[in-house]
Amino acid sequence: MKPEKPTETSPDQGAGTGDRPLWREEFSIYKADERYVSRRQLTKFLTLTSLAMFAGNAWILVKSWLRSRVTYPERAIARAGEIPVDGVKLFEYPGPEDQCILVRTSEDRYVAFSQKCTHLSCAVYYSPAHHRIECPCHEGYFSIEDGSVLQGPPTRPLPRVVLERRGTDLVAIRMEAEREAR
């Protein structure tokens, strides 16, 4: 009897069991079965996605807490007797691109608002006959007292410029945060 020679396996066969090469055991040939997602895989995906969403929202929250508050420059915008009652003066505040309107409503009362309509940013003007601020684009009307919406498409009030009287000067000190429309 002749001794058998050891057979070499081809690289295509590998060291698998029986006639099947090892690579066929490692990689599935049942592609149709791989399209389905098991409950465990779905749960893992949903859990990881939820954790990522939570981490993102937590980051946004922490970032908003740490953000510095907006500071506005103090700027003298007019002298007390310079504007007649029901008179108007336009000025720029807080920056050079931000147009505002100052209205003298009585002998000792002044109000100032942003001149941009909160609907489509059209320039608003004061109507002394109706004692209100009007937007000519879509007939939006705002109260001269507090900038709240009286009529029209705007849903938010006009941002108010907070004024302070220092001697004879009227000084803009900040913009008041927008309140919810009533």
Secondary structure, 3 states (H helix, E strand, C coil): CCCCCCCCCCCCCCCCCCCCCHHHHHCCCCHHHHCCCCHHHHHHHHHHHHHHHHHHHHHHHHHHHHCCCCCCCCEEEEECCCCCCCCEEEEECCCCCCEEEEEEEECCEEEEEECECCCCCCECEEECCCCEEEECCCCEEEECCCCCEEECCCCCCCCEEEEEEECCEEEEEEECCCCCCC
